């Protein structure tokens, strides 16, 4: 059984392996999250990463946000205003989810519209047909010249 406190009485820190096992996230992913500023660790005398137990909730929030399609940059930005030295609370989650709700509603609306128009598409990839409601509504891309163009907002 894992000790809850260190010998000096301070809360026991978790190793990167323990965080990976308990969160279901690969060690390499935790290292990646740390380089992106999503999580923080301290180092012990042997220069090994140590995490507070509260990191488990933060990793869970990151995983949920990723499953909803929120980019890691936006997750990092949202988490940056929250302290790293305590577990995320229900109030914190409410604030985070409110930030992402509008974006998710817009994505759902775009996907619903795409689903409803899908039957009229022959899947040719033309991107310049005047009548292609899926990829080039009202031939908006035709003015940009020949070749494929992206229509998705923010896509590059």
N, C-alpha and C positions, 0 to 999 in steps of 0.2 A: 504494500500500500504506500502511496506517495505521502511524504511528510508535508504538512501544511505550513510549517514554520522552519526556518533555519535554526542552527544551534544558538545563534544570538537572539532568537525570539522574533526576528524580522520575518515578514511573509516570504515564503520560499519562492524563488524565481524558477521559471520553467526553462528547460533547454529547448533549442530549436527542434530537436527530435520529438520531445514531448508535445510541443505545440502542434507540430505536424500530425502526430498520431491522434491527438484529441480533436483537432479541427478538421481532419480529413484533407488537408492541403499539403502538397509536397514541400519538402525542405527548400527546394530551389524556388518554389513559388513564394515562400515566406521571405527568402533573400531578395527576390524581385520586388515584392511589396515594400520591403524596407528601402530599397534603392529609389523607389518612386514616392517615398514619404508617406505611405499609407499606414505603416506601423513603425515602431521604434523599439530598439533593444538597448540594453546596457552590456558592458563587457566585464567578465570576471578577471581575476588575476592572470588566468591562462589565456586571456583574450578570446574567450568563447562567448557567444551571444547568450544573453539571459533575458527572459521576458517576464513581465508581471502576469499574474493569472488573468487579469482583465483583458489581456490581448486576445483571449479566446472569443470574447463577445465582439470585439472589433473585427476580427477575421470573419466571424459569422455575418456581420453586417456587410462586409466587403463582398462576401460570396453571394448574399441575397441581392445586393445591388447589381453585381455582374450578371446574375441570372435574369434580371429585368432588362438587361441591355445597356446599363449605364456605363459609359467609358471610364476606364481607370483614372484618367485625368480629372474627370468630374467628381469621381468618388474621393480622390485625394483632396480636391479643393473643398468639398463639403466636410470631410473629416478634419481638415486643417484647423478649423475653428473650435474643435472639441479637444479637451485635455487628454493626454496620453496616460496620465497617472491614476486614472480611475475607470471602472467599467462604464460603458455607455448605458444610459438610462432609457426608460420608456419615453421621457421628455425629449432626450437627444434623438431617439429614433423618429418621433413624431416630427421633429424639425427637419431631419434628413428626408423623410418620406414626402413631406410637403414640398420640399425643394424639387423632387423628382417627379411628382404626380403630374404636373402640367406636361412635361416632356413625354411621359408615358401615354397620356391621353392623346397627344398629337400623333405619336407613333401608332397607336391603336386605330385612330381615325384614318391614317394613311393606309394601313394594312387592310382595314375593312373596305375602303374604296377600291384598293387593288384587287381584293378578293371578288368584289361585286362586278368588276370590269373584266375579270380574267377570261370569261367565256368568249368574249369578242376578240381575243388575241390569238393570232396564229403562230406566235413564237418565232417570227422570222428574224428578229433582232435589227430591223431596219432603222429604227430611231429617227427617221426623217419622213415617214409617211404622214401625210396631212391628216389622216383619219386614225392615227394610233393614240387612243386615249390613255394607254398605260404608260408609255415611255416618252411621248412627245405630244401632249395635248395642244391642240391648235397650231401644230407645227412650229412651236416656239423656238426649237433648236435650229430650224432651217436657216434662220437669219445669221447664225454663227458659222455657216459654211459647211462643206462636206465632212463626212467622218462621224464617228460615234461621239456622243456627248452624254454627260451624266446629268440627270434631272433631279436626283435626290438632294434635298436641302443639306448643305454642308458637306456633301461628298466631294472627294477630290481624287 
